[in-house]
Amino acid sequence: MSNAPHATTRTVRLSVWLYKRLLVLYPQPFRQQYGAHMVQVFRDCCREAAYSDGAIGLWRFWLIASGDLVVSALAERRREELPMTRTTWIRLGSLAAIIGGITIALLQIPNTVIAVNMLLTREGLIQIQLHAGTYFQREVWSTTPVIWLLFVLALPGMYARAADRLGAFGRICTVISVIGAALIVIGDTIVAALPLTQGVACVPPTCAYFDFHNYSAIGRIAVFTGCALFLCGMALFSIAAMRQRAMGHGWANILPLVLGILALSSTAILNYPGNFVYLSSPSANLIGFPLLNIIWFHIPSEVPADRVGGGIYWLLAVPLRDLAVMVITSLAFSATWVLMGIALWPRRGDETMTRTVTAPVEPAC
Amino acid sequence: MGTHPEPESLLPLSPAVFHILLALSTGERHGYGIMQEVAAATDGQMRIGPGTLYRSIKQMLAAGMIEETDERPDPDLDDERRRYYQLTGFGRRVAQAEAARLARLVREAVSRRLLPGIEGTP
């Protein structure tokens, strides 16, 4: 007797075993209620496919079943888990904004210490900057996309807070902003991935890595485009929010605009040739463009050789520029997000509102 | 028994739901039986995967279109762990409403000569 039926049975058993494991993709209540029946149906179908068409039939059925599994699991998860209440979105957005903002501030602690030390102790502490920069550069780099992911999460919360007054227009603005922020995440990830994956030491103000295919340029374009979209969405949102007083606190209505301006201006700074801000913070979450313009064109990026060791102007001016660029503006960006988080935090009365911000669950069928 | 909405308010049905209603219109069936019936009725063109099948069943149970039944057509030949489903009165009305809606569409297509081989009325 041939081994084929035995092999088929074994393949079916293996398929069922694998399918059982994949059921973890479904939400737990659904799995508990229907998991066993789905496995039973799957086993029946596998047997039928395997005995009628052999391995090809089994593969064909797996193709259908795996596509079905992914699509229906995602749909079921969306149905059971994502239709969160408005308050949940607001709370989540608020937490994301506060955590993201505080993280930016924390990342600036080393820069703050270095800059202040440079101001106080002159050229000797430049060495500290070099060492600290070497250690912290990559951490900042790799953290930036994660921070922006938090901001992506904060945006639906912002819309949820204003949804009652802004309606569809607010939703469109939020979607534009989310797309922009997502592009920033992608761009920052590309930019950060190059040095992070190559293990080449970064020594400010340079960071050497290989980029034969010019991926960093692609990343920067993504960040730039993302920032432009982010600003558009946030500016429109802010204008509408100010007209409708949609965010509760009066001052909160202007925060989206401020965040958009900070994000885009920082990207403009980021693209200055040889800009060390770019090295310290790829998404360049910081800096007022006018401030940098004033400072940048009057102070070169390095202390001229003939001025090292003498001339209080250069010794103070360069660190001062560092301080302005790397710290003050970072903290401004950070503080704005924290303020946004505070403005979003659920208030008494929010719980009673029943409106949801997700698309309504589709009719029963 | 709860009150049901108007059948028309649930239209249009998804293809999977309508096929399941059609499969159950001729008698109670278990999950695998429904899949076989759907495949047979459509010459294999429509295949419902286990996930879509049970998601649809869950929604249809919640909407009161179908219900579980304890009866077994042939208990000796069947695995008692299987769940059987049958159409409710409301489910039948929903199926009729959807069929009527589709029939109207087909008539419209025929009148516009979009169905080859079937003459439309001017």
Boltz contact constraints between the chains, C-beta under 6 A:
constraints:
  - contact:
      token1: [A, 34]
      token2: [B, 54]
      max_distance: 6.0
  - contact:
      token1: [A, 37]
      token2: [B, 31]
      max_distance: 6.0
  - contact:
      token1: [A, 38]
      token2: [B, 50]
      max_distance: 6.0
  - contact:
      token1: [A, 38]
      token2: [B, 54]
      max_distance: 6.0
  - contact:
      token1: [A, 41]
      token2: [B, 31]
      max_distance: 6.0
  - contact:
      token1: [A, 41]
      token2: [B, 32]
      max_distance: 6.0
  - contact:
      token1: [A, 41]
      token2: [B, 50]
      max_distance: 6.0
  - contact:
      token1: [A, 42]
      token2: [B, 50]
      max_distance: 6.0
  - contact:
      token1: [A, 44]
      token2: [B, 32]
      max_distance: 6.0
  - contact:
      token1: [A, 64]
      token2: [B, 47]
      max_distance: 6.0
  - contact:
      token1: [A, 64]
      token2: [B, 49]
      max_distance: 6.0
  - contact:
      token1: [A, 65]
      token2: [B, 49]
      max_distance: 6.0
  - contact:
      token1: [A, 68]
      token2: [B, 49]
      max_distance: 6.0
  - contact:
      token1: [A, 68]
      token2: [B, 51]
      max_distance: 6.0
  - contact:
      token1: [A, 68]
      token2: [B, 52]
      max_distance: 6.0
  - contact:
      token1: [A, 69]
      token2: [B, 51]
      max_distance: 6.0
  - contact:
      token1: [A, 72]
      token2: [B, 51]
      max_distance: 6.0
  - contact:
      token1: [A, 72]
      token2: [B, 52]
      max_distance: 6.0
  - contact:
      token1: [A, 72]
      token2: [B, 55]
      max_distance: 6.0
  - contact:
      token1: [A, 76]
      token2: [B, 55]
      max_distance: 6.0
  - contact:
      token1: [A, 363]
      token2: [B, 10]
      max_distance: 6.0
  - contact:
      token1: [A, 364]
      token2: [B, 59]
      max_distance: 6.0
  - contact:
      token1: [A, 364]
      token2: [B, 63]
      max_distance: 6.0
  - contact:
      token1: [A, 365]
      token2: [B, 10]
      max_distance: 6.0
  - contact:
      token1: [A, 365]
      token2: [B, 13]
      max_distance: 6.0
  - contact:
      token1: [A, 365]
      token2: [B, 14]
      max_distance: 6.0
  - contact:
      token1: [A, 365]
      token2: [B, 17]
      max_distance: 6.0
  - contact:
      token1: [A, 365]
      token2: [B, 59]
      max_distance: 6.0
